[in-house]
Amino acid sequence: MAEHARSLRERLADRGIDRVLWLLFPAAALLGLLFVYPFVYGLGLSLQPNEGAPVIGNYVRFFASDFERSTIWKTLALAIPAAAINVGLSIPVAYKLRGPVRFKRLITTLLVMPATLGTVLVAEGLIRYFGPIGWFNQVLMTLGLVDAPLRLTHNYVGVLASLIITGFPLSLLLILGHASGIDPDLERAAATLGAEPRERFRRVVLPLMMPGITIAAVLAFVAAFSVFPSAVMVGNPAGETRVISIAAYQAAFERFDYPMASAIAMIMAAVQFAIVGFVFVIRGRLYRGTTSGAKG
Amino acid sequence: MPQPQLERLAIENVTKAYGDHVALRDFSLDVAGGEFVALLGPSGCGKSTMLNCLAGLIPLTSGRISIDEDRIDALPPERRHFGMVFQNYALFPHMSVGRNVAFGLESRRVPRGEIASRVARALRQVRLEGFEDRYPAQLSGGQQQRVAMARAIVLEPRLILMDEPLSNLDAQLRTELRTELRRLHQELGLTTIYVTHDQSEALSLADRLVVMRNGVHLQIGTPAMVYTEPADAFVAAFMGYRNVIPARRRSSSDGEVIVELADGVSLRGVDRSATTDERVVVAVRPSDFTLVSKGDTADGPTADNAIGCTVRVVEYQGEESAVEAEAPDGLRLHLRTREHVAVDEPVRIRVDPARLLVFAADG
């Protein structure tokens, strides 16, 4: 009997099932408690509308209302450009910083600093700096470039600026981390094969940076899509920056309609999922292997 | 045999310094078209620096490099039209073998039809027909090396630069690919500069050897010349003279010299020192020490140039054994023998005075 039990354990071990798997338990439990359960609970709640409406009543209401439905486009109009700009800015910086560069640590620290400040502090700073009597407008007016102060806060521009300031460091770190792993000999090899700098970047470095770029783009988008504090503080939360998270907040804490708030959260998740899925489908068609030319 | 594409590559007084550290000092070398030259030396001797300067990957501090009177040392690498094989192969991991080999041709705007036929021919030359659609990660180290070769030769470059191309391979593959490299060079006649720290690789491949140390060349010559007539103790050590022993000059006449290696151990040898200093260095190959019959007892430089020793270590190596023997005064000598000897056995070993080289002491 004892021998039978031991051989079962051995057979399980052959398939990778052994006590080491228990190390996954804390993470799995945490995921279940903090993510899966609330998600399922919220999904259930969203399907129990108030006042005896049909099961999908909340979703019908959301999409029937221009005011609510438009939050999807308003949020996408912020999140997609923010992600694109953050990634677009990160690519050349990461390309320059990926090798051994003098003062690299200092430069990265300075570039990454905004991420450690938090959205609220950045928004506070933006209100003053970009405001009608802030430095930025003062300088523009002193130089005679504009006659009246530009409106850069409490609108779309302010929120986008805030998303770039707080989102860029994350994109840069992700892309830089990936780009630093690209074997510098590959670019040298391309040079000895006659490729000009532009061609080396286009044919060798950029394709090898793509996996890092897609991950960064996805995370930048997801982070920007759930924008809330800066949309309220430097945006126009009643108008052009009434993003979807504000719609959910108002449903939950101003109208106390939790089922509706849950439905909006589900719609948020669905939109993010659709965009992320789309990016990964494209990524699947790109090269995803090693970034060094040597035998792995 | 195809015509070599350059007549003369001239490297004149090239120096490369990184701050206070001089990686390459006043280095000059002339290479004739079609020649296979090996730069040989330990790591940090400047050989890879020289190769990278030739490729245009690092700028010179001073000096000039020219090909057939055209100065090239200021050209960027992409304008030099050389082929380079990197130590880690540097294959583009996101491209198939065919695309890797075609890369340089595409950069040079070669017509599509010609690219296909030249890629096929290059892969045939390195014996990788049918591998066009594989990716580098799917290849063994030896196959990756061949792709790197094909990628360089497909351009029919006027100069091929190779940076320790075989050092990442196991011993058997290394010998195999060494033969391949020699065959390719004979077939294509491409002028080649080859960097290595492996003396057997350099000896078997090169028409000419450049032995380097600390950024300068110590000796330039044919493999046979460098092997049999090393210029100094360092070159000798690199060429398989495993016994390199500091010694004192006792007397010399007519190129023959008697040296004292240790208390009570004196031998006769050939003077290569070009000095009269007392401090010298003696170099003997392990295979030049021979065991003498145990009955004979006349030691010393005046008799048959033999020393009595005790066997300390025996390494069986098939045909022969490598033996470490202890002479008087704790002096350790390395020799090779086909005879069977046992540890702690007393033996007597002798060396032909013509095979014992006496060099000036370093510095």
Interface residues (C-beta under 8 A of the other chain):
Chain A: D183 D185 L186 R188 A189 A190 A191 T192 L193 G194 A195 E196 E199 R203 V204 P207 L208 Y287 G289 T290 T291 S292 G293 A294 K295 G296
Chain B: A55 G56 L57 P76 P77 E78 R80 H81 F82 G83 M84 F86 N88 Y89 A90 L91 F92 P93 H94 F103 G104 S107 R108 Y135 P136 A137 L139 S140 G141 Q144 R151 L155 L161 N168
